[in-house]
Amino acid sequence: MSIELFLGIALVITVGLLAHQLLKKKASSEPFDPQLFTLINDLRKEIQDTTTSQRKEVEGKLDHMHERLVKNMQESSSTLQKHFQHTSGIIQGVTEKLTQLDETNKQVLNFSEQLQSLENILKNPKQRGILGEYWLETLLGQVLAPGNYQMQYQLGIDEKTGQTLIPDAVIFIKEMLIPIDAKFSLENYNKISQETDSVRREQLEKDFKADVKMRIDETSKYIQTQKGTSNFAFMFVPAEGVYHNLITQNVGTVKVNSRNLIEYAFEKGVMIVSPTSFFAYLQTVILGLKALQIEDSVKDIQKQAENLMRHMKGYEEHHNRVGKHLETTVRAYSSSSDELRKIDKDIYKITEGVAGKEMDPLQLTFPKSE
């Protein structure tokens, strides 16, 4: 129970007692007790003082609460502002990520369209051939100099078939030509990979083997040594997957008798290559070209040395002629010196010793040969 309530109750009791005393005095006609008024005044004053003190205390508490409330509101506002900034940063980051994701989705869709376009191209045998030729030309252009190869080179007429021989490319190594033909046997390969029926798959395997053999035969016809080609030709398979499975004897989940295919190609003088393995072969070709260049340089140096030797021979003849002329001159000079001494002696005899014996010509001698 608070002090205010207690004082209020006390006041009510006092007022009640006062009223009771008044009524009692009035009934008994007795004079009013002045102490009672004093008590009432003291009680009123005490209540006022207490109320004032309590009011000030309450006001102080209210002011303190107001200050704390304002401070808490400021802190809450600052915290909310920081959270808002952080949230804004997160939202901005999410927006940027969503924008990037949207761009990525567009790229994925574009890539999917390109894959679909490539798939459509690979379905057409003629377009597959054009694509294989493009990859072959790109690879040759990246490794060899333009003068070391040529696309769609005409070898001449095939004496057996009467057809014009035009391989997809040839590599020039001195006077020799290395023919290259791009082959893309993809249809039967894909059918084997997708077929689930074992009987049908076995038949597709035979078809694939026959197709590869036919491609080997088509490549081998470009081996025309009488026309300046090498005794072998490259069969370029642009698809690494087809080449790998062919070499490892596996196509999809079925084993193809690739050993016979490789041996058959070897017998026909055909080397089956993929972009990766063909690149290695081209490195060997480059080394061969460099060796030929060195050989040509050596031959050129030999020719220059032979020319220098001929010049030395001519100079030697001229030098010997000059030496012979010098030898003749020295002999003539020596003979002239002897005659001059004889004349000097004659003068000495004629003058009886008065003059003469004063001539002393320079003596010339031949150098000793080393």
SEBA-660700 format. One record per residue (C-alpha): x, y, z; residue in one letter. Coordinates in Angstrom, 3 decimals. Example, Ala and Ser with C-alpha at 12.3 -4.5 7.8 and 13.67 -1.06 7.14 Angstrom:
{east->12.300 | north->-4.500 | up->7.800 | res->a} $
{east->13.670 | north->-1.060 | up->7.140 | res->s} $
! end
This chain:
{east->0.000 | north->0.000 | up->0.000 | res->m} $
{east->1.498 | north->3.405 | up->-1.045 | res->s} $
{east->1.975 | north->6.423 | up->1.243 | res->i} $
{east->-0.555 | north->8.473 | up->-0.743 | res->e} $
{east->-3.222 | north->5.860 | up->-0.161 | res->l} $
{east->-2.335 | north->5.621 | up->3.506 | res->f} $
{east->-2.531 | north->9.397 | up->3.965 | res->l} $
{east->-5.785 | north->9.510 | up->2.082 | res->g} $
{east->-7.282 | north->6.930 | up->4.391 | res->i} $
{east->-5.927 | north->8.795 | up->7.397 | res->a} $
{east->-7.439 | north->12.020 | up->6.091 | res->l} $
{east->-10.782 | north->10.368 | up->5.580 | res->v} $
{east->-10.688 | north->8.930 | up->9.109 | res->i} $
{east->-9.710 | north->12.320 | up->10.558 | res->t} $
{east->-12.460 | north->14.110 | up->8.640 | res->v} $
{east->-14.888 | north->11.476 | up->9.816 | res->g} $
{east->-13.791 | north->11.937 | up->13.430 | res->l} $
{east->-14.001 | north->15.708 | up->13.023 | res->l} $
{east->-17.496 | north->15.465 | up->11.648 | res->a} $
{east->-18.443 | north->13.154 | up->14.448 | res->h} $
{east->-17.041 | north->15.601 | up->17.030 | res->q} $
{east->-18.870 | north->18.504 | up->15.434 | res->l} $
{east->-22.139 | north->16.678 | up->15.495 | res->l} $
{east->-21.490 | north->15.594 | up->19.028 | res->k} $
{east->-20.600 | north->19.138 | up->20.141 | res->k} $
{east->-23.590 | north->20.499 | up->18.414 | res->k} $
{east->-25.849 | north->18.037 | up->20.181 | res->a} $
{east->-24.245 | north->18.692 | up->23.562 | res->s} $
{east->-23.701 | north->22.429 | up->22.976 | res->s} $
{east->-20.030 | north->22.048 | up->24.074 | res->e} $
{east->-17.299 | north->24.348 | up->22.649 | res->p} $
{east->-15.141 | north->23.000 | up->19.715 | res->f} $
{east->-11.717 | north->21.611 | up->20.680 | res->d} $
{east->-8.951 | north->23.799 | up->19.081 | res->p} $
{east->-6.435 | north->20.896 | up->19.190 | res->q} $
{east->-8.554 | north->19.110 | up->16.730 | res->l} $
{east->-8.167 | north->21.958 | up->14.240 | res->f} $
{east->-4.440 | north->21.978 | up->14.826 | res->t} $
{east->-4.283 | north->18.266 | up->14.173 | res->l} $
{east->-6.250 | north->18.678 | up->10.980 | res->i} $
{east->-3.991 | north->21.489 | up->9.758 | res->n} $
{east->-0.846 | north->19.506 | up->10.565 | res->d} $
{east->-2.261 | north->16.531 | up->8.805 | res->l} $
{east->-3.198 | north->18.626 | up->5.742 | res->r} $
{east->0.248 | north->20.201 | up->5.642 | res->k} $
{east->1.964 | north->16.847 | up->5.947 | res->e} $
{east->-0.231 | north->15.493 | up->3.151 | res->i} $
{east->0.636 | north->18.475 | up->0.942 | res->q} $
{east->4.363 | north->18.124 | up->1.663 | res->d} $
{east->4.232 | north->14.416 | up->0.990 | res->t} $
{east->2.268 | north->14.935 | up->-2.191 | res->t} $
{east->4.724 | north->17.590 | up->-3.401 | res->t} $
{east->7.682 | north->15.345 | up->-2.666 | res->s} $
{east->6.007 | north->12.427 | up->-4.325 | res->q} $
{east->5.133 | north->14.560 | up->-7.344 | res->r} $
{east->8.743 | north->15.713 | up->-7.714 | res->k} $
{east->9.944 | north->12.133 | up->-7.378 | res->e} $
{east->7.438 | north->11.019 | up->-9.988 | res->v} $
{east->8.437 | north->13.891 | up->-12.290 | res->e} $
{east->12.116 | north->12.947 | up->-11.860 | res->g} $
{east->11.344 | north->9.354 | up->-12.682 | res->k} $
{east->9.279 | north->10.464 | up->-15.681 | res->l} $
{east->12.140 | north->12.670 | up->-16.904 | res->d} $
{east->14.590 | north->9.813 | up->-16.473 | res->h} $
{east->12.242 | north->7.474 | up->-18.262 | res->m} $
{east->11.834 | north->10.052 | up->-21.029 | res->h} $
{east->15.595 | north->10.398 | up->-21.417 | res->e} $
{east->16.041 | north->6.642 | up->-21.516 | res->r} $
{east->13.169 | north->6.323 | up->-23.962 | res->l} $
{east->14.680 | north->8.995 | up->-26.228 | res->v} $
{east->18.117 | north->7.351 | up->-25.970 | res->k} $
{east->16.659 | north->3.912 | up->-26.698 | res->n} $
{east->14.744 | north->5.340 | up->-29.652 | res->m} $
{east->17.926 | north->6.946 | up->-30.985 | res->q} $
{east->19.869 | north->3.712 | up->-30.540 | res->e} $
{east->17.044 | north->1.767 | up->-32.135 | res->s} $
{east->16.933 | north->4.251 | up->-35.009 | res->s} $
{east->20.710 | north->3.957 | up->-35.515 | res->s} $
{east->20.506 | north->0.170 | up->-35.350 | res->t} $
{east->17.590 | north->0.141 | up->-37.759 | res->l} $
{east->19.485 | north->2.443 | up->-40.099 | res->q} $
{east->22.529 | north->0.148 | up->-40.022 | res->k} $
{east->20.304 | north->-2.861 | up->-40.606 | res->h} $
{east->18.620 | north->-1.010 | up->-43.420 | res->f} $
{east->21.967 | north->-0.172 | up->-45.040 | res->q} $
{east->23.122 | north->-3.762 | up->-44.629 | res->h} $
{east->19.830 | north->-4.998 | up->-46.009 | res->t} $
{east->20.114 | north->-2.555 | up->-48.907 | res->s} $
{east->23.603 | north->-3.888 | up->-49.645 | res->g} $
{east->22.310 | north->-7.446 | up->-49.537 | res->i} $
{east->19.419 | north->-6.537 | up->-51.822 | res->i} $
{east->21.792 | north->-4.785 | up->-54.219 | res->q} $
{east->24.123 | north->-7.790 | up->-54.208 | res->g} $
{east->21.213 | north->-10.156 | up->-54.788 | res->v} $
{east->20.012 | north->-7.912 | up->-57.616 | res->t} $
{east->23.455 | north->-7.977 | up->-59.228 | res->e} $
{east->23.639 | north->-11.751 | up->-58.811 | res->k} $
{east->20.196 | north->-12.082 | up->-60.349 | res->l} $
{east->21.325 | north->-9.868 | up->-63.233 | res->t} $
{east->24.421 | north->-12.017 | up->-63.718 | res->q} $
{east->22.277 | north->-15.123 | up->-63.452 | res->l} $
{east->19.992 | north->-13.711 | up->-66.094 | res->d} $
{east->22.996 | north->-13.077 | up->-68.369 | res->e} $
{east->24.264 | north->-16.595 | up->-67.637 | res->t} $
{east->20.847 | north->-18.009 | up->-68.497 | res->n} $
{east->20.935 | north->-16.101 | up->-71.764 | res->k} $
{east->24.407 | north->-17.486 | up->-72.504 | res->q} $
{east->23.250 | north->-20.988 | up->-71.617 | res->v} $
{east->20.248 | north->-20.585 | up->-73.913 | res->l} $
{east->22.522 | north->-19.247 | up->-76.646 | res->n} $
{east->24.926 | north->-22.137 | up->-76.086 | res->f} $
{east->22.020 | north->-24.572 | up->-76.245 | res->s} $
{east->20.922 | north->-23.012 | up->-79.526 | res->e} $
{east->24.465 | north->-23.334 | up->-80.864 | res->q} $
{east->24.615 | north->-26.976 | up->-79.764 | res->l} $
{east->21.284 | north->-27.584 | up->-81.472 | res->q} $
{east->22.621 | north->-25.893 | up->-84.590 | res->s} $
{east->25.786 | north->-28.026 | up->-84.403 | res->l} $
{east->23.687 | north->-31.137 | up->-83.922 | res->e} $
{east->21.658 | north->-30.218 | up->-87.001 | res->n} $
{east->24.885 | north->-29.723 | up->-88.953 | res->i} $
{east->26.269 | north->-33.081 | up->-87.823 | res->l} $
{east->23.096 | north->-34.816 | up->-88.991 | res->k} $
{east->23.869 | north->-33.851 | up->-92.589 | res->n} $
{east->26.752 | north->-35.922 | up->-94.073 | res->p} $
{east->27.767 | north->-33.174 | up->-96.498 | res->k} $
{east->27.839 | north->-30.518 | up->-93.799 | res->q} $
{east->29.784 | north->-32.913 | up->-91.566 | res->r} $
{east->32.369 | north->-33.180 | up->-94.320 | res->g} $
{east->32.597 | north->-29.398 | up->-94.645 | res->i} $
{east->33.030 | north->-29.097 | up->-90.881 | res->l} $
{east->35.768 | north->-31.749 | up->-90.898 | res->g} $
{east->37.590 | north->-29.908 | up->-93.700 | res->e} $
{east->37.313 | north->-26.649 | up->-91.738 | res->y} $
{east->38.863 | north->-28.235 | up->-88.621 | res->w} $
{east->41.610 | north->-29.761 | up->-90.753 | res->l} $
{east->42.427 | north->-26.433 | up->-92.420 | res->e} $
{east->42.401 | north->-24.652 | up->-89.050 | res->t} $
{east->44.837 | north->-27.173 | up->-87.566 | res->l} $
{east->47.177 | north->-27.007 | up->-90.568 | res->l} $
{east->47.091 | north->-23.195 | up->-90.515 | res->g} $
{east->48.043 | north->-23.100 | up->-86.840 | res->q} $
{east->51.064 | north->-25.390 | up->-87.254 | res->v} $
{east->52.430 | north->-25.058 | up->-90.803 | res->l} $
{east->53.410 | north->-22.086 | up->-92.909 | res->a} $
{east->50.978 | north->-21.252 | up->-95.763 | res->p} $
{east->53.453 | north->-22.423 | up->-98.401 | res->g} $
{east->53.847 | north->-25.868 | up->-96.804 | res->n} $
{east->50.294 | north->-27.076 | up->-97.432 | res->y} $
{east->47.333 | north->-26.566 | up->-99.764 | res->q} $
{east->43.644 | north->-27.375 | up->-99.467 | res->m} $
{east->41.741 | north->-29.180 | up->-102.251 | res->q} $
{east->44.917 | north->-30.001 | up->-104.199 | res->y} $
{east->44.439 | north->-31.772 | up->-107.560 | res->q} $
{east->46.712 | north->-34.781 | up->-107.887 | res->l} $
{east->45.517 | north->-35.618 | up->-111.387 | res->g} $
{east->43.374 | north->-38.395 | up->-112.863 | res->i} $
{east->43.055 | north->-41.826 | up->-111.287 | res->d} $
{east->44.107 | north->-44.306 | up->-113.955 | res->e} $
{east->41.832 | north->-47.005 | up->-112.530 | res->k} $
{east->38.606 | north->-45.019 | up->-112.175 | res->t} $
{east->39.242 | north->-42.038 | up->-114.449 | res->g} $
{east->38.145 | north->-39.689 | up->-111.670 | res->q} $
{east->39.962 | north->-36.525 | up->-110.632 | res->t} $
{east->41.890 | north->-37.053 | up->-107.420 | res->l} $
{east->41.332 | north->-34.131 | up->-105.039 | res->i} $
{east->42.234 | north->-34.827 | up->-101.390 | res->p} $
{east->41.079 | north->-32.360 | up->-98.751 | res->d} $
{east->44.685 | north->-31.210 | up->-98.223 | res->a} $
{east->48.298 | north->-32.032 | up->-99.025 | res->v} $
{east->51.522 | north->-31.210 | up->-97.205 | res->i} $
{east->54.564 | north->-30.254 | up->-99.274 | res->f} $
{east->57.865 | north->-31.772 | up->-98.169 | res->i} $
{east->60.406 | north->-30.892 | up->-100.812 | res->k} $
{east->59.254 | north->-32.697 | up->-103.996 | res->e} $
{east->56.959 | north->-35.063 | up->-102.075 | res->m} $
{east->53.252 | north->-34.630 | up->-101.291 | res->l} $
{east->51.500 | north->-36.099 | up->-98.244 | res->i} $
{east->47.734 | north->-36.409 | up->-98.943 | res->p} $
{east->45.185 | north->-35.880 | up->-96.140 | res->i} $
{east->41.457 | north->-36.602 | up->-96.241 | res->d} $
{east->38.929 | north->-35.749 | up->-93.509 | res->a} $
{east->36.384 | north->-38.461 | up->-92.670 | res->k} $
{east->33.462 | north->-38.146 | up->-90.241 | res->f} $
{east->31.836 | north->-41.571 | up->-89.761 | res->s} $
{east->29.299 | north->-40.507 | up->-87.163 | res->l} $
{east->25.894 | north->-41.934 | up->-88.069 | res->e} $
{east->26.551 | north->-45.616 | up->-87.365 | res->n} $
{east->28.669 | north->-44.682 | up->-84.349 | res->y} $
{east->25.768 | north->-42.787 | up->-82.779 | res->n} $
{east->23.361 | north->-45.566 | up->-83.621 | res->k} $
{east->25.568 | north->-48.123 | up->-81.884 | res->i} $
{east->25.906 | north->-45.906 | up->-78.816 | res->s} $
{east->22.141 | north->-45.478 | up->-78.513 | res->q} $
{east->20.993 | north->-48.980 | up->-79.461 | res->e} $
{east->19.842 | north->-51.207 | up->-76.578 | res->t} $
{east->18.912 | north->-54.319 | up->-78.524 | res->d} $
{east->21.939 | north->-56.658 | up->-78.688 | res->s} $
{east->21.000 | north->-58.225 | up->-82.045 | res->v} $
{east->20.422 | north->-54.870 | up->-83.688 | res->r} $
{east->23.571 | north->-53.512 | up->-82.069 | res->r} $
{east->25.675 | north->-56.328 | up->-83.518 | res->e} $
{east->24.382 | north->-55.534 | up->-87.011 | res->q} $
{east->25.138 | north->-51.830 | up->-86.506 | res->l} $
{east->28.632 | north->-52.828 | up->-85.403 | res->e} $
{east->29.195 | north->-54.617 | up->-88.696 | res->k} $
{east->27.824 | north->-51.615 | up->-90.579 | res->d} $
{east->30.174 | north->-49.303 | up->-88.688 | res->f} $
{east->33.168 | north->-51.521 | up->-89.462 | res->k} $
{east->32.218 | north->-51.645 | up->-93.149 | res->a} $
{east->31.782 | north->-47.864 | up->-93.187 | res->d} $
{east->35.237 | north->-47.291 | up->-91.684 | res->v} $
{east->36.803 | north->-49.681 | up->-94.198 | res->k} $
{east->35.138 | north->-47.785 | up->-97.014 | res->m} $
{east->36.559 | north->-44.508 | up->-95.656 | res->r} $
{east->40.016 | north->-46.115 | up->-95.512 | res->i} $
{east->39.684 | north->-47.193 | up->-99.155 | res->d} $
{east->38.620 | north->-43.676 | up->-100.133 | res->e} $
{east->41.706 | north->-42.244 | up->-98.459 | res->t} $
{east->44.125 | north->-44.837 | up->-99.869 | res->s} $
{east->43.262 | north->-43.892 | up->-103.468 | res->k} $
{east->45.175 | north->-40.645 | up->-102.966 | res->y} $
{east->48.435 | north->-42.575 | up->-102.534 | res->i} $
{east->49.898 | north->-42.055 | up->-106.008 | res->q} $
{east->53.679 | north->-42.385 | up->-105.728 | res->t} $
{east->54.040 | north->-42.010 | up->-109.489 | res->q} $
{east->52.464 | north->-38.568 | up->-109.114 | res->k} $
{east->54.878 | north->-37.535 | up->-106.364 | res->g} $
{east->52.894 | north->-38.504 | up->-103.272 | res->t} $
{east->54.266 | north->-40.305 | up->-100.242 | res->s} $
{east->53.624 | north->-44.026 | up->-99.778 | res->n} $
{east->51.110 | north->-43.232 | up->-97.044 | res->f} $
{east->48.159 | north->-40.892 | up->-96.423 | res->a} $
{east->46.446 | north->-39.451 | up->-93.365 | res->f} $
{east->42.784 | north->-40.170 | up->-92.624 | res->m} $
{east->41.751 | north->-37.288 | up->-90.374 | res->f} $
{east->38.913 | north->-38.080 | up->-87.916 | res->v} $
{east->37.750 | north->-34.736 | up->-86.427 | res->p} $
{east->35.827 | north->-36.374 | up->-83.534 | res->a} $
{east->38.152 | north->-37.349 | up->-80.674 | res->e} $
{east->35.450 | north->-39.605 | up->-79.193 | res->g} $
{east->35.059 | north->-41.622 | up->-82.388 | res->v} $
{east->38.827 | north->-41.914 | up->-82.809 | res->y} $
{east->39.426 | north->-42.882 | up->-79.165 | res->h} $
{east->36.750 | north->-45.555 | up->-79.147 | res->n} $
{east->37.993 | north->-46.829 | up->-82.486 | res->l} $
{east->41.566 | north->-47.163 | up->-81.209 | res->i} $
{east->40.511 | north->-48.708 | up->-77.882 | res->t} $
{east->38.187 | north->-51.195 | up->-79.662 | res->q} $
{east->35.103 | north->-49.839 | up->-77.878 | res->n} $
{east->32.120 | north->-48.101 | up->-79.420 | res->v} $
{east->29.500 | north->-47.244 | up->-76.834 | res->g} $
{east->28.982 | north->-50.400 | up->-74.807 | res->t} $
{east->29.948 | north->-52.748 | up->-77.659 | res->v} $
{east->33.399 | north->-53.961 | up->-78.675 | res->k} $
{east->34.234 | north->-53.474 | up->-82.337 | res->v} $
{east->37.032 | north->-55.521 | up->-83.916 | res->n} $
{east->39.206 | north->-52.423 | up->-84.330 | res->s} $
{east->42.424 | north->-54.443 | up->-84.452 | res->r} $
{east->41.469 | north->-55.623 | up->-87.932 | res->n} $
{east->40.510 | north->-52.049 | up->-88.892 | res->l} $
{east->43.890 | north->-50.644 | up->-87.818 | res->i} $
{east->45.725 | north->-53.482 | up->-89.570 | res->e} $
{east->43.571 | north->-52.978 | up->-92.646 | res->y} $
{east->44.414 | north->-49.270 | up->-92.668 | res->a} $
{east->48.130 | north->-50.080 | up->-92.250 | res->f} $
{east->47.999 | north->-52.470 | up->-95.194 | res->e} $
{east->46.402 | north->-49.715 | up->-97.267 | res->k} $
{east->49.066 | north->-47.223 | up->-96.217 | res->g} $
{east->46.518 | north->-45.118 | up->-94.315 | res->v} $
{east->47.282 | north->-43.585 | up->-90.921 | res->m} $
{east->44.127 | north->-42.808 | up->-88.913 | res->i} $
{east->44.615 | north->-39.651 | up->-86.832 | res->v} $
{east->42.562 | north->-37.397 | up->-84.576 | res->s} $
{east->43.171 | north->-33.645 | up->-84.035 | res->p} $
{east->45.443 | north->-34.414 | up->-81.066 | res->t} $
{east->47.498 | north->-37.188 | up->-82.657 | res->s} $
{east->47.627 | north->-35.343 | up->-86.001 | res->f} $
{east->49.114 | north->-32.356 | up->-84.196 | res->f} $
{east->51.936 | north->-34.616 | up->-82.973 | res->a} $
{east->52.508 | north->-35.891 | up->-86.529 | res->y} $
{east->52.643 | north->-32.302 | up->-87.773 | res->l} $
{east->55.369 | north->-31.543 | up->-85.244 | res->q} $
{east->57.386 | north->-34.363 | up->-86.805 | res->t} $
{east->56.691 | north->-32.883 | up->-90.244 | res->v} $
{east->57.963 | north->-29.511 | up->-89.031 | res->i} $
{east->61.171 | north->-31.152 | up->-87.789 | res->l} $
{east->61.524 | north->-32.810 | up->-91.200 | res->g} $
{east->61.028 | north->-29.488 | up->-92.960 | res->l} $
{east->63.650 | north->-27.881 | up->-90.744 | res->k} $
{east->66.035 | north->-30.756 | up->-91.482 | res->a} $
{east->65.432 | north->-30.258 | up->-95.200 | res->l} $
{east->66.094 | north->-26.547 | up->-94.820 | res->q} $
{east->69.346 | north->-27.343 | up->-93.031 | res->i} $
{east->70.221 | north->-29.831 | up->-95.780 | res->e} $
{east->69.520 | north->-27.221 | up->-98.439 | res->d} $
{east->71.644 | north->-24.728 | up->-96.513 | res->s} $
{east->74.492 | north->-27.227 | up->-96.289 | res->v} $
{east->74.277 | north->-27.871 | up->-100.033 | res->k} $
{east->74.305 | north->-24.136 | up->-100.673 | res->d} $
{east->77.376 | north->-23.765 | up->-98.462 | res->i} $
{east->79.051 | north->-26.621 | up->-100.361 | res->q} $
{east->78.340 | north->-24.886 | up->-103.665 | res->k} $
{east->79.745 | north->-21.627 | up->-102.340 | res->q} $
{east->82.832 | north->-23.492 | up->-101.096 | res->a} $
{east->83.281 | north->-25.077 | up->-104.539 | res->e} $
{east->83.027 | north->-21.637 | up->-106.165 | res->n} $
{east->85.553 | north->-20.278 | up->-103.674 | res->l} $
{east->87.913 | north->-23.183 | up->-104.495 | res->m} $
{east->87.662 | north->-22.423 | up->-108.212 | res->r} $
{east->88.476 | north->-18.790 | up->-107.498 | res->h} $
{east->91.442 | north->-19.884 | up->-105.389 | res->m} $
{east->92.707 | north->-22.036 | up->-108.271 | res->k} $
{east->92.498 | north->-19.074 | up->-110.634 | res->g} $
{east->94.268 | north->-16.854 | up->-108.146 | res->y} $
{east->96.972 | north->-19.515 | up->-107.693 | res->e} $
{east->97.706 | north->-19.592 | up->-111.452 | res->e} $
{east->97.915 | north->-15.809 | up->-111.583 | res->h} $
{east->100.130 | north->-15.771 | up->-108.498 | res->h} $
{east->102.480 | north->-18.355 | up->-110.025 | res->n} $
{east->102.744 | north->-16.322 | up->-113.220 | res->r} $
{east->103.666 | north->-13.251 | up->-111.187 | res->v} $
{east->106.275 | north->-15.321 | up->-109.338 | res->g} $
{east->107.821 | north->-16.527 | up->-112.593 | res->k} $
{east->107.970 | north->-12.973 | up->-113.889 | res->h} $
{east->109.649 | north->-11.874 | up->-110.672 | res->l} $
{east->112.137 | north->-14.733 | up->-110.912 | res->e} $
{east->113.053 | north->-13.745 | up->-114.475 | res->t} $
{east->113.430 | north->-10.122 | up->-113.405 | res->t} $
{east->115.688 | north->-11.075 | up->-110.484 | res->v} $
{east->117.895 | north->-13.207 | up->-112.801 | res->r} $
{east->118.125 | north->-10.357 | up->-115.301 | res->a} $
{east->119.017 | north->-7.939 | up->-112.497 | res->y} $
{east->121.728 | north->-10.271 | up->-111.210 | res->s} $
{east->123.171 | north->-10.608 | up->-114.727 | res->s} $
{east->123.109 | north->-6.819 | up->-115.145 | res->s} $
{east->124.899 | north->-6.425 | up->-111.806 | res->s} $
{east->127.659 | north->-8.795 | up->-112.987 | res->d} $
{east->128.152 | north->-6.807 | up->-116.190 | res->e} $
{east->128.275 | north->-3.568 | up->-114.160 | res->l} $
{east->131.075 | north->-5.017 | up->-112.000 | res->r} $
{east->133.002 | north->-6.037 | up->-115.123 | res->k} $
{east->132.766 | north->-2.476 | up->-116.432 | res->i} $
{east->133.978 | north->-1.192 | up->-113.060 | res->d} $
{east->137.049 | north->-3.478 | up->-113.289 | res->k} $
{east->137.811 | north->-2.313 | up->-116.818 | res->d} $
{east->137.784 | north->1.329 | up->-115.659 | res->i} $
{east->140.119 | north->0.440 | up->-112.844 | res->y} $
{east->142.602 | north->-1.188 | up->-115.288 | res->k} $
{east->142.430 | north->1.666 | up->-117.790 | res->i} $
{east->143.071 | north->4.357 | up->-115.161 | res->t} $
{east->145.771 | north->2.233 | up->-113.500 | res->e} $
{east->144.031 | north->2.325 | up->-110.193 | res->g} $
{east->143.029 | north->5.983 | up->-110.240 | res->v} $
{east->139.308 | north->5.189 | up->-110.589 | res->a} $
{east->137.205 | north->2.105 | up->-110.411 | res->g} $
{east->136.201 | north->-0.531 | up->-107.923 | res->k} $
{east->133.513 | north->1.798 | up->-106.620 | res->e} $
{east->130.493 | north->-0.043 | up->-108.004 | res->m} $
{east->128.642 | north->-2.288 | up->-105.492 | res->d} $
{east->125.171 | north->-3.234 | up->-106.893 | res->p} $
{east->122.538 | north->-4.571 | up->-104.524 | res->l} $
{east->122.569 | north->-8.321 | up->-104.259 | res->q} $
{east->119.138 | north->-9.990 | up->-104.664 | res->l} $
{east->118.549 | north->-13.539 | up->-103.464 | res->t} $
{east->115.529 | north->-15.850 | up->-103.849 | res->f} $
{east->113.553 | north->-16.510 | up->-100.638 | res->p} $
{east->113.832 | north->-19.979 | up->-99.244 | res->k} $
{east->110.746 | north->-22.132 | up->-99.672 | res->s} $
{east->109.170 | north->-23.242 | up->-96.367 | res->e} $
! end
